[in-house]
C-alpha cells in the first residue's frame, strides 16, 4: 500500500513565475524553517513577501518541488556554482526539506536525483551540500545518495564550513 501511494510522488523543477509554484514552495519552505533543526520559527513576514521574487531574480537558482498528487510535500533550493579545481560548474543544494510526517519515504532521495539529473544536463562536475553534524537522518539520506564528507586528499583532513556575516 505504501509503495502505491509513493508512486504518485513526482518531482518537478519549479517555475517561481507561477503563482501555484510560489505558494507551494513558500508553504513547504515555511514548514522546513519551523523545524527545530532549522531554527524552529516561521518565516519572517518580510522574507515571506520577498523570497520567491529574489530567488527568481538570482541567476543561478534552481528550485525543485515534490508533489503527492496536487499537494506539495517537499522542496529543494539549489544554486549553480563553479569548481575552479575541475574548471566546470557545480550544483549546491542549499536547502532541502520534506514535510514532517512524510520523511523516510524516499522523497528527499527523489529530489536529490532530480537535482543530479539537472546538474548533469548543465555539465556540472558535482553536487555539494552542507549538513549539521547532529542531523543523523539527513546524513543517512546523503550517504545513501552517494555524498561523502569533503576531505583534503593527501592528509584526509575534513573541510569545515565557515561564514562571515555581513
Secondary structure, 3 states (H helix, E strand, C coil): CHHHHHHCEEEEECCCCCHHHHHHHHHHHHHHHHCHHHCCCCCCHHHHHHHHHHHHHCCCEEEEEEEECCEEEEEEEEEEEEECCCCEEEEEEEEEEECCCCCCCCHHHHHHHHHHHHHHHCCCCCEEECCCCCCHHHHHHHHHCCCCCCEECCCCEECCCCCCCC
